[in-house]
Amino acid sequence: MAGSGHTPYPVFAQALEAGSVARVLNIARDMPTIRLSDALRIVYLLRDDERYEKFAVRWIVRFGAEGRDVDTDAIVAAGLALQALPDRPGSAMPQLRELLEQHPPASG
């Protein structure tokens, strides 16, 4: 699939569900865009990976830029939840999902 430029979303979604970091990242390279909610799932998959911080920062930047009516309180809450995610995914991920529901991307 890498390099084809035409990876269908269901293949990507299946890779996310399977939790295969290498496959998800490989397929994601061919996706024209990654939904913010899917990007959060990628961050979750990388929570024990050395690349976690890079992906977490990218996600929070996108959240701030794309989320509807995002304010500094939402950014701080997202940052704290992302900071907690590697050690406490069971409480941090629901917080991040809630923030995403409260501030969905303007395009979706």
C-alpha angles and dihedrals in degrees: 000000000000112000096013094106090210106084108154116231094239090062090052092046090050091052090050091051091049090052096224104156096193093048093045093051092045093051093042090061088065096047115102089217137359118219114239090240090053091046087056089053089053090052088051091052090051095049091113096037128100088237092060097102093050093051093042091053091048090051095050091048090052091045090054093046100040105029117100113250095350111176134182091270090058091047092050091047091049091048093051091047092049089049089053096042099090093052101029109027092153092066101025099053095055089050091052092047090050091051089050090051091049092048108029119181111276090237095053 
